[in-house]
C-alpha cells in the first residue's frame, strides 16, 4: 500500500509519511525511565496522540504499557466513583486485550457485581503493578471530562500512590496525561453555584520541556522519504525551510501543506513543480482560501473570548509589543490554543498561516473590502499577468483621500494597516496571497510580502514621522529587499498632518554587491 500524508487521526509509520521525531521520543523515554509523571499539554492537532502511539510501539516490549483515552467517556462516567471505576477498568482491560495480553493478565481489571470505588481501583492498580513487569499508564484526551470533582479525586489517587512508592507501594512506573489544557492548572467547578478555582493535586508532575513543533531537519526527513518513491529529485532542505517558514513547525499544518502539494495542486501543476518553495506557497494560498477543523477551532476561540480577540487585534494591527508572560490570562489562553507564541521575549501569532487566516477573518468584516470589488481587477495587472503594485498604492491613495482625509493620527495607527489589507485582499484573491513579516511589525512599521503568480512584492507600511525618518525608511526597506533578492519595493506612508498632500516619488540606489534598487513611495 502506497504511503500518503495524513491529517486525520493518528499517524501510522507503515501507512503515512511522518517527520523524524526520534530525538523527541528519546527525550520523552528518558523522562519515563526516570519514573516521572508528567503532562503533554499542547494545542489541538499537535501530534499528542501520535506521540503516545509511537511511545507505546517503542516501549511495549520493555514494559506493560496501558494506553487509553478519555475521549467519549461521557459525563455520566464521572457522576460517581462506581461509574468511573467501571468505565476506567473496562478501557484498561480492552487495551490490554488488543495489545495481546492473555486473560490471566486482564482479569484483575474485570469488575464484578457489587459497588466499585476508588479504593477498589487502588487495589487493582497495586495488584497489577505488583507483578514482575513495570507498568506505564498513558491517558490521552485527559481534559475532555476534567471539570468535575471525580476527576480531581482520580488525580489524587495517582498522587497518593506515587508518594507511597517511598514506603514500598508498587504503582505505575510513569504516568503521561495528554490534553490541550495543563492538568496542573485546570479550573475545577465542584458545585453549580461555586466559583471556579485553581485546585489540582497534579503537583507531582515534572515539567515537560520538549518542543513538540517540527524542526526543519525533521520536516526534511519526511520530504526525503517521500522523494524515494518519486521519479524526480526534490531540494528537501529548501522545501522544508519554506514549509517551516509558514507553519513554524505546527505538525498538522506541515502535513496539510504536503498533502496539498502531493494530491491537490498537482492536479493542475506538474508534481515535480509542486515540490518546490514556489509549490509550498501555492499550497498555502489554496489552503488559506478554505477552512479546516484547526482553522475553525481557532476562529471559534477568538470569537468566544472577546478580551483575547482584542489582545490579538492589538498585536496585529496596533503593533503592540507585549512581553511574553504565560501568567497573563490572555497570553495563557493564546498559548493553550496554539495561537500565541514567543519571539525574543515578545508575544507573536504562532505561525504565518494562523496570522494570515486571522487577518483575513478580520478583513471579512470590513466594508472597505467591498469597495475595490466594483473596479475591474485588470487595471491592477499588466499584460504579462504581473501585479501593478504602483497602481495598487495609487488607487489606495485616492480612496484614502476621498474617504478618510479628516481622520487623525490615532485612526491611522489603529486602522491604517487593516484598511490597506482590506483594499489589497480582493485584488490578489484567487491568484496570490500575502504574509506579514513578524519581525518587522511594530507600532510604526510593518512589512507585507505579496506573492502574485510567481512574483514577489515587498510593501512596507509606516507612519509619517518627518522627512529624515522617511529617508531612513527607504534605506531600511532597501536592506530588506536585498535580503529577499528583490530589486523593487514599495513604501506606503500614512501621514496624519492636516496639510498633507498626495505624494508619489521613486528612489533609486546602487548598492554594493546588490546592484540597482528602487523604492516607489506613496504618502497618504
C-alpha positions as CSV (number, residue, x, y, z in Angstrom):
1,X,0.0,0.0,0.0
2,X,1.4,3.4,-1.0
3,X,2.0,5.8,1.8
4,X,0.3,9.2,2.0
5,X,0.3,12.3,4.1
6,X,-2.2,12.1,6.9
7,X,-4.2,15.0,8.6
8,X,-6.9,12.9,10.2
9,X,-6.3,11.0,13.4
10,X,-3.2,9.1,14.4
11,X,-0.3,8.8,12.0
12,X,1.0,5.3,11.4
13,X,4.6,4.8,10.2
14,X,3.6,1.9,7.9
15,X,0.8,4.0,6.2
16,X,1.8,7.6,6.4
17,X,4.8,9.8,5.7
18,X,6.0,11.2,9.0
19,X,8.5,13.7,10.3
20,X,11.5,12.2,12.0
21,X,10.7,12.9,15.7
22,X,13.1,10.2,17.1
23,X,15.0,12.8,19.1
24,X,11.8,14.0,20.8
25,X,10.7,10.4,21.5
26,X,14.1,9.6,23.0
27,X,13.9,12.6,25.4
28,X,10.4,11.5,26.5
29,X,11.6,8.0,27.1
30,X,14.3,9.4,29.3
31,X,11.6,11.0,31.4
32,X,9.8,7.7,31.6
33,X,13.0,5.9,32.6
34,X,13.4,8.4,35.4
35,X,10.0,7.3,36.7
36,X,8.5,10.7,36.1
37,X,4.8,11.6,36.0
38,X,4.1,14.5,33.5
39,X,1.6,16.1,31.2
40,X,1.9,16.7,27.4
41,X,-0.4,19.6,27.0
42,X,-0.3,21.1,23.5
43,X,-2.9,22.7,21.2
44,X,-5.2,20.7,19.0
45,X,-3.8,18.7,16.1
46,X,-0.3,18.9,17.6
47,X,0.7,15.3,17.4
48,X,-0.1,14.3,21.0
49,X,-2.0,11.1,20.1
50,X,0.6,10.1,17.5
51,X,3.4,10.6,20.1
52,X,1.7,8.3,22.6
53,X,1.2,5.7,19.9
54,X,4.9,5.9,19.0
55,X,5.9,5.6,22.6
56,X,3.6,2.5,23.0
57,X,5.1,0.9,19.9
58,X,8.7,1.5,21.1
59,X,8.2,0.5,24.8
60,X,5.6,-2.3,24.7
61,X,8.4,-5.0,24.7
62,X,10.1,-3.5,27.7
63,X,7.1,-2.5,29.8
64,X,3.4,-3.2,30.2
65,X,2.0,-0.1,28.5
66,X,-1.6,0.8,29.2
67,X,-2.5,3.3,26.5
68,X,-6.1,4.6,26.9
69,X,-8.1,7.7,26.1
70,X,-10.9,9.6,27.9
71,X,-12.4,10.6,24.5
72,X,-16.0,9.6,24.5
73,X,-16.1,8.6,28.2
74,X,-19.2,10.7,28.7
75,X,-20.1,12.9,31.7
76,X,-22.0,10.0,33.3
77,X,-18.7,8.2,33.7
78,X,-17.7,10.9,36.2
79,X,-21.0,11.0,38.0
80,X,-20.0,8.5,40.7
81,X,-17.0,6.5,41.8
82,X,-18.7,3.3,40.8
83,X,-19.4,4.6,37.3
84,X,-15.9,6.0,36.8
85,X,-14.0,2.9,38.1
86,X,-16.1,0.6,35.9
87,X,-15.6,2.7,32.8
88,X,-11.9,3.1,33.5
89,X,-11.3,-0.6,34.2
90,X,-13.2,-1.5,31.0
91,X,-10.9,0.6,28.9
92,X,-7.8,-0.7,30.6
93,X,-8.9,-4.3,30.0
94,X,-9.8,-3.7,26.4
95,X,-6.4,-2.0,25.8
96,X,-4.5,-5.0,27.3
97,X,-6.6,-7.4,25.2
98,X,-5.8,-5.5,22.0
99,X,-2.1,-5.5,23.0
100,X,-2.1,-9.2,23.1
101,X,-2.2,-9.9,26.9
102,X,-3.9,-13.1,28.0
103,X,-6.9,-13.4,30.2
104,X,-4.8,-14.0,33.3
105,X,-3.2,-10.6,33.0
106,X,-6.5,-8.9,32.2
107,X,-8.9,-10.4,34.8
108,X,-7.7,-8.0,37.6
109,X,-9.5,-5.3,35.6
110,X,-12.7,-7.1,35.2
111,X,-15.4,-5.6,37.5
112,X,-17.8,-8.0,39.2
113,X,-21.2,-7.2,40.7
114,X,-21.1,-5.0,43.8
115,X,-20.1,-1.4,44.3
116,X,-16.9,-0.2,42.9
117,X,-15.0,2.8,44.3
118,X,-11.5,4.4,44.3
119,X,-10.4,2.0,47.0
120,X,-11.1,-1.0,44.8
121,X,-9.4,0.8,41.9
122,X,-6.4,1.4,44.1
123,X,-6.2,-2.3,44.9
124,X,-6.4,-3.2,41.2
125,X,-3.5,-0.8,40.4
126,X,-1.2,-2.1,43.2
127,X,-2.1,-5.8,42.4
128,X,-1.5,-5.4,38.7
129,X,1.7,-3.3,39.1
130,X,2.9,-5.8,41.8
131,X,3.5,-8.4,39.1
132,X,7.0,-8.6,37.6
133,X,6.7,-6.2,34.8
134,X,7.0,-2.4,35.2
135,X,3.8,-0.7,34.1
136,X,3.3,2.6,32.3
137,X,-0.1,4.5,32.1
138,X,-0.8,6.8,29.2
139,X,-4.1,8.7,29.1
140,X,-5.0,10.7,26.1
141,X,-7.7,13.5,25.9
142,X,-7.4,13.6,29.6
143,X,-9.1,17.1,29.8
144,X,-12.2,16.0,28.0
145,X,-14.1,15.4,31.2
146,X,-11.9,17.1,33.7
147,X,-14.2,19.9,35.0
148,X,-15.5,17.9,38.0
149,X,-14.7,16.5,41.4
150,X,-14.4,12.9,40.3
151,X,-11.5,13.6,38.0
152,X,-9.8,15.5,40.8
153,X,-10.2,12.5,43.1
154,X,-8.7,10.3,40.4
155,X,-5.7,12.5,40.2
156,X,-5.5,12.5,44.0
157,X,-5.4,8.7,43.9
158,X,-2.5,8.6,41.4
159,X,-0.7,11.2,43.5
160,X,-1.2,9.2,46.7
161,X,0.2,6.0,45.2
162,X,3.1,8.0,43.7
163,X,4.1,9.4,47.1
164,X,3.7,6.0,48.8
165,X,6.4,4.5,46.5
166,X,8.9,5.7,49.0
167,X,7.3,3.3,51.5
168,X,7.3,0.3,49.2
169,X,3.9,0.6,47.5
170,X,4.0,-0.6,43.9
171,X,2.3,1.5,41.3
172,X,2.8,2.8,37.8
173,X,6.4,3.5,36.9
174,X,5.4,6.5,34.9
175,X,2.1,8.3,34.0
176,X,1.6,10.5,31.0
177,X,-1.5,12.6,30.7
178,X,-2.1,14.2,27.3
179,X,-4.5,17.0,26.5
180,X,-4.9,20.6,25.4
181,X,-5.1,22.1,28.9
182,X,-2.4,21.8,31.6
183,X,-3.9,19.5,34.2
184,X,-1.8,21.2,36.9
185,X,-3.8,24.4,36.3
186,X,-7.3,23.2,35.5
187,X,-10.2,25.3,36.7
188,X,-12.4,22.8,38.5
189,X,-16.0,23.6,39.4
190,X,-17.3,21.5,42.2
191,X,-20.9,22.8,42.6
192,X,-23.0,24.9,40.1
193,X,-23.1,27.9,42.5
194,X,-19.4,27.8,43.3
195,X,-16.8,29.9,41.6
196,X,-14.2,28.1,39.6
197,X,-10.9,27.6,41.4
198,X,-7.4,26.5,40.5
199,X,-7.0,23.3,42.5
200,X,-5.2,20.3,41.2
201,X,-3.2,17.6,43.1
202,X,-1.1,17.0,40.0
203,X,1.8,18.9,41.6
204,X,3.9,15.7,41.5
205,X,4.3,16.1,37.8
206,X,7.7,17.3,36.4
207,X,7.9,19.9,33.7
208,X,7.7,18.8,30.1
209,X,10.3,20.9,28.4
210,X,10.2,19.2,24.9
211,X,9.3,21.4,21.9
212,X,6.7,19.4,20.0
213,X,6.8,21.6,16.9
214,X,8.7,20.1,13.9
215,X,12.1,21.5,13.1
216,X,13.5,21.9,9.5
217,X,15.6,18.7,9.7
218,X,12.6,16.8,11.0
219,X,10.5,18.0,8.1
220,X,13.3,17.4,5.6
221,X,13.4,13.8,6.7
222,X,9.7,13.4,5.7
223,X,10.3,15.1,2.4
224,X,13.3,12.8,1.6
225,X,11.2,9.8,2.5
226,X,8.6,10.9,0.0
227,X,11.2,11.6,-2.6
228,X,12.4,8.0,-2.5
229,X,9.2,6.9,-4.2
230,X,9.3,9.6,-7.0
231,X,11.0,9.8,-10.3
232,X,12.3,13.3,-9.7
233,X,14.6,15.0,-7.2
234,X,13.5,17.4,-4.5
235,X,15.6,20.1,-2.8
236,X,14.3,18.8,0.5
237,X,16.0,21.3,2.7
238,X,14.7,24.3,0.7
239,X,11.2,22.9,0.7
240,X,11.3,22.1,4.4
241,X,12.6,25.6,5.2
242,X,9.7,27.1,3.2
243,X,7.1,24.8,5.0
244,X,8.6,25.8,8.3
245,X,8.5,29.4,7.5
246,X,4.7,29.3,7.0
247,X,3.9,26.8,9.8
248,X,6.6,27.3,12.4
249,X,6.5,23.5,12.6
250,X,2.9,23.1,13.6
251,X,2.5,19.4,12.8
252,X,-1.0,19.5,11.4
253,X,-0.1,22.4,9.1
254,X,3.1,20.7,7.9
255,X,1.2,17.6,6.9
256,X,-1.6,19.7,5.4
257,X,0.8,21.6,3.0
258,X,2.5,18.3,2.0
259,X,-0.9,16.7,1.3
260,X,-1.9,19.6,-0.9
261,X,1.3,19.5,-2.8
262,X,1.1,15.8,-3.4
263,X,-2.7,15.3,-4.1
264,X,-4.4,18.6,-4.9
265,X,-2.4,21.3,-6.6
266,X,-0.6,18.5,-8.5
267,X,-3.9,18.1,-10.5
268,X,-3.1,21.3,-12.4
269,X,0.7,21.6,-11.9
270,X,3.4,19.0,-12.7
271,X,4.1,17.1,-9.5
272,X,7.9,18.0,-9.6
273,X,7.0,21.7,-9.7
274,X,4.7,21.3,-6.7
275,X,7.7,20.1,-4.5
276,X,9.5,23.4,-4.7
277,X,9.4,26.6,-2.5
278,X,7.0,28.0,-5.1
279,X,4.8,24.9,-4.8
280,X,4.7,25.4,-1.0
281,X,3.4,28.9,-1.5
282,X,0.8,27.8,-4.0
283,X,-0.4,25.2,-1.5
284,X,-0.6,27.8,1.3
285,X,-2.5,30.1,-1.0
286,X,-5.1,27.5,-1.7
287,X,-5.4,26.3,1.9
288,X,-6.0,29.8,3.2
289,X,-8.9,30.1,0.8
290,X,-10.8,27.4,2.6
291,X,-11.2,26.1,6.1
292,X,-10.4,23.0,8.2
293,X,-11.0,21.8,11.7
294,X,-8.0,23.6,13.0
295,X,-8.9,27.0,11.4
296,X,-12.5,26.6,12.6
297,X,-11.3,25.9,16.1
298,X,-9.0,29.0,16.1
299,X,-11.7,31.4,14.9
300,X,-14.2,29.9,17.4
301,X,-11.7,30.6,20.2
302,X,-11.2,34.2,19.0
303,X,-15.0,34.9,18.8
304,X,-15.8,33.1,22.1
305,X,-13.3,35.2,24.1
306,X,-13.7,38.9,23.3
307,X,-10.8,40.0,25.5
308,X,-8.5,37.6,23.8
309,X,-9.7,38.8,20.4
310,X,-8.9,42.4,21.3
311,X,-5.5,41.3,22.5
312,X,-4.8,39.6,19.1
313,X,-6.1,42.7,17.2
314,X,-3.7,44.9,19.2
315,X,-0.7,42.7,18.2
316,X,-1.7,42.5,14.5
317,X,-3.0,46.0,13.8
318,X,-1.7,48.1,16.6
319,X,1.8,46.8,16.6
320,X,1.6,46.2,20.4
321,X,4.8,44.9,21.8
322,X,3.6,42.6,24.6
323,X,6.1,40.8,26.9
324,X,5.6,37.1,26.8
325,X,4.3,36.1,30.2
326,X,2.2,33.0,30.4
327,X,0.9,34.1,33.8
328,X,-1.2,36.7,31.9
329,X,-4.6,35.1,31.4
330,X,-5.0,36.2,27.8
331,X,-1.5,35.1,26.9
332,X,-2.0,31.8,28.6
333,X,-5.2,31.3,26.7
334,X,-3.5,32.0,23.4
335,X,-0.7,29.6,24.2
336,X,-3.1,26.9,25.2
337,X,-5.0,27.3,21.9
338,X,-1.7,27.3,19.9
339,X,-2.4,30.8,18.6
340,X,0.2,32.8,20.6
341,X,3.9,32.1,20.5
342,X,7.1,33.9,21.7
343,X,9.8,35.8,19.7
344,X,12.7,37.5,21.5
345,X,10.6,37.8,24.7
346,X,7.5,39.3,23.0
347,X,4.2,37.7,22.0
348,X,3.5,36.9,18.4
349,X,1.0,34.9,16.4
350,X,2.5,31.4,16.5
351,X,2.8,31.0,12.7
352,X,2.3,32.8,9.4
353,X,-0.6,30.7,8.3
354,X,-2.6,31.4,11.5
355,X,-1.7,35.0,11.3
356,X,-2.8,35.4,7.7
357,X,-6.1,33.5,8.3
358,X,-6.8,35.8,11.3
359,X,-6.1,38.8,9.2
360,X,-8.5,37.6,6.6
361,X,-11.1,36.9,9.2
362,X,-10.9,40.5,10.5
363,X,-10.9,41.8,6.9
364,X,-14.1,40.0,6.1
365,X,-16.0,42.2,8.5
366,X,-14.8,45.5,6.9
367,X,-16.9,47.4,4.4
368,X,-13.7,48.8,2.8
369,X,-13.0,45.4,1.3
370,X,-16.1,45.7,-0.9
371,X,-15.3,49.0,-2.4
372,X,-12.5,47.7,-4.6
373,X,-14.6,44.9,-6.0
374,X,-16.5,47.3,-8.2
375,X,-13.2,48.0,-10.0
376,X,-12.0,45.6,-12.6
377,X,-9.0,43.6,-11.4
378,X,-7.4,44.0,-14.8
379,X,-6.5,47.6,-14.0
380,X,-4.0,46.2,-11.4
381,X,-2.5,43.5,-13.6
382,X,-0.2,44.1,-16.7
383,X,-0.2,42.3,-20.0
384,X,2.2,39.7,-18.6
385,X,-0.1,38.8,-15.7
386,X,2.1,40.6,-13.1
387,X,0.7,42.8,-10.4
388,X,0.9,46.6,-10.9
389,X,1.8,47.4,-7.4
390,X,2.4,51.1,-8.3
391,X,-1.3,51.3,-9.4
392,X,-2.4,49.5,-6.3
393,X,-0.8,52.1,-4.0
394,X,-2.0,55.0,-6.1
395,X,-5.6,53.8,-6.1
396,X,-5.5,53.2,-2.4
397,X,-4.1,56.7,-2.0
398,X,-7.2,58.0,-4.0
399,X,-9.5,56.1,-1.8
400,X,-7.9,57.3,1.4
401,X,-8.0,60.9,0.3
402,X,-11.7,60.6,-0.7
403,X,-12.9,58.8,2.3
404,X,-10.5,59.3,5.3
405,X,-8.7,62.6,4.8
406,X,-10.3,64.1,8.0
407,X,-9.0,61.3,10.2
408,X,-6.3,61.8,12.9
409,X,-3.1,60.1,13.9
410,X,-4.9,57.7,16.3
411,X,-7.1,56.5,13.4
412,X,-4.2,55.7,11.1
413,X,-2.3,53.9,13.9
414,X,-5.4,51.8,14.7
415,X,-6.9,51.3,11.2
416,X,-4.4,52.1,8.5
417,X,-2.9,48.7,8.1
418,X,-6.3,47.0,8.2
419,X,-7.6,49.4,5.6
420,X,-4.7,48.6,3.2
421,X,-5.1,44.8,3.7
422,X,-8.8,45.1,3.1
423,X,-8.1,47.0,-0.2
424,X,-5.4,44.6,-1.3
425,X,-7.1,41.3,-0.5
426,X,-9.8,41.3,-3.2
427,X,-7.2,42.3,-5.8
428,X,-4.9,39.4,-5.2
429,X,-7.5,36.9,-4.1
430,X,-7.5,33.7,-6.1
431,X,-4.1,34.3,-7.8
432,X,-2.0,35.5,-4.9
433,X,-1.7,35.8,-1.2
434,X,0.3,37.9,1.4
435,X,2.2,37.4,4.6
436,X,3.2,39.9,7.2
437,X,6.8,39.6,8.4
438,X,6.5,39.2,12.2
439,X,10.0,40.7,13.0
440,X,9.1,44.0,11.2
441,X,5.7,44.5,12.9
442,X,5.8,47.4,15.4
443,X,3.6,50.4,16.2
444,X,5.4,52.3,13.4
445,X,6.3,49.8,10.8
446,X,5.0,46.7,9.1
447,X,6.4,44.8,6.1
448,X,3.9,42.9,3.9
449,X,5.2,40.4,1.3
450,X,2.8,39.8,-1.5
451,X,3.0,36.7,-3.7
452,X,1.2,37.0,-7.0
453,X,1.8,34.4,-9.6
454,X,5.4,33.6,-9.3
455,X,6.4,37.2,-8.4
456,X,7.1,38.7,-5.0
457,X,6.3,42.2,-3.9
458,X,7.5,43.8,-0.7
459,X,5.4,46.7,0.7
460,X,6.4,48.5,3.9
461,X,3.8,50.4,5.8
462,X,4.9,53.2,8.0
463,X,3.6,56.2,10.0
464,X,4.9,59.6,8.9
465,X,7.5,61.0,11.4
466,X,9.3,63.6,9.4
467,X,11.4,63.8,6.2
468,X,14.6,62.4,7.8
469,X,12.8,59.3,9.2
470,X,11.1,58.9,5.8
471,X,14.5,58.7,4.1
472,X,15.7,56.2,6.7
473,X,12.6,54.1,6.0
474,X,13.6,54.0,2.3
475,X,17.1,52.7,3.2
476,X,15.6,50.3,5.7
477,X,13.3,48.8,3.0
478,X,16.2,48.5,0.5
479,X,18.1,46.5,3.1
480,X,15.1,44.1,3.5
481,X,14.7,43.9,-0.3
482,X,18.4,42.8,-0.6
483,X,17.8,40.0,2.0
484,X,15.0,38.7,-0.2
485,X,16.7,39.3,-3.5
486,X,14.2,41.9,-4.8
487,X,15.1,44.9,-7.0
488,X,12.0,47.0,-6.4
489,X,10.0,47.7,-3.2
490,X,7.1,49.9,-2.2
491,X,6.7,52.2,0.7
492,X,3.3,53.3,1.9
493,X,3.3,56.0,4.5
494,X,0.3,57.2,6.5
495,X,0.7,60.9,7.2
496,X,-1.7,62.5,9.7
497,X,-0.7,66.1,9.1
498,X,-3.7,68.4,8.3
499,X,-2.0,69.9,5.2
500,X,-0.9,66.5,3.8
501,X,-0.8,66.2,0.1
502,X,-0.7,63.3,-2.3
503,X,3.0,62.4,-2.8
504,X,4.4,59.8,-5.2
505,X,8.2,59.5,-5.5
506,X,10.7,56.9,-6.7
507,X,14.1,56.4,-5.0
508,X,16.9,54.6,-6.7
509,X,20.1,53.4,-5.1
510,X,23.0,51.4,-6.4
511,X,24.0,49.1,-3.5
512,X,27.4,47.4,-3.3
513,X,27.1,43.7,-4.3
514,X,23.3,44.1,-4.8
515,X,23.1,46.3,-7.9
516,X,20.4,48.9,-8.5
517,X,17.4,49.0,-6.1
518,X,14.4,51.2,-6.4
519,X,11.6,52.1,-4.0
520,X,8.3,53.6,-5.1
521,X,7.0,55.7,-2.3
522,X,3.4,56.8,-1.8
523,X,2.2,59.1,1.1
524,X,-1.5,59.1,2.0
